Structures are given as structure tokens and as C-alpha cells.
Amino acid sequence: MESNNTSVEKEEFDDFFSNPAFRSGYFIVATIACVSATLYNLAIILRHWRTLGTGDAPLLLVMAVTLIGFLWISLAQHSYVRQLYKAGSISDVRPGAPLFDVLRVAAKTTNNMLFFGSLAAASLLFVIDQLLSRT
């Protein structure tokens, strides 16, 4: 039974690195979260433009650029690992092997950091939006 669980993890791992990032359901959900948080950020800037202080709009723009940066870095790192994978530099990766574990951690970290970073930003933006709406 344990080997069946490992083979499922192997399939998820292979799909993430052997295909484009957007073939992964996890990555698509994380990307949607990131893009949604970015659009929410821009909507806050537009909606509250007249009430924002001098330094507030640039700080919100920095947050939007940071969110896009999260996505850009995730895509760039995935592309780099995928190129190594396709070129054969990463081969003979079996469940239980140290390289398998490292690549699985890299795949999960890429997806989780993008998703939870975007979720945290969206939560902060919600608070900012609520505070700005009170003025």
C-alpha cells in the first residue's frame, strides 16, 4: 500500500517538471490566487485614489509588483528545473532517492509559496480596503 502512495507522488512530481507549469492543477490555483490578489490590489488603488496619502499608492504598487514577482520567479525557477529535467541532467529519480525528495520539496515549495504568499497579501489588502472604506 505504501508503494502505491509513493507512485502517486511520483506521478505528481513528474507532471510538474516534465510538463509546462500550467499543466499542474496546483500551479493553476496558485496562479489564480496571485493574479486575483494583484487585481484586488489595483482595484483598491483605483477605488481609493482620492483618499490615499502621498506614500500610500506607491506602497500598494510595490505590493502589486511583488505579487507579480512571486509569479515570475516561480515560472522562471520551474522553467530552469524543467530544462535540466528535459536535458537529462536530472535523471534516474526514484522514490526514496535523495534527489527525488529534493525535487518534490522544490515542487511543493514553488506551489505553496505562490499560493500562501498570495493569500497573505490578499488578506492584508482586505484589511487595507476595509480601513480605507471607513474614511
Secondary structure, DSSP 4 states (H G I P E B T S, - for coil): -HHHHHHHHHHHHHHHHHS-GGG-HHHHHHHHHHHHHHHHHHHHHHHTTTTS-TTHHHHHHHHHHHHHHHHHHHHHHHHHHHHHHHHTSS----TTSHHHHHHHHHHHHHHHHHHHHHHHHHHHHHHHHHHHHT-
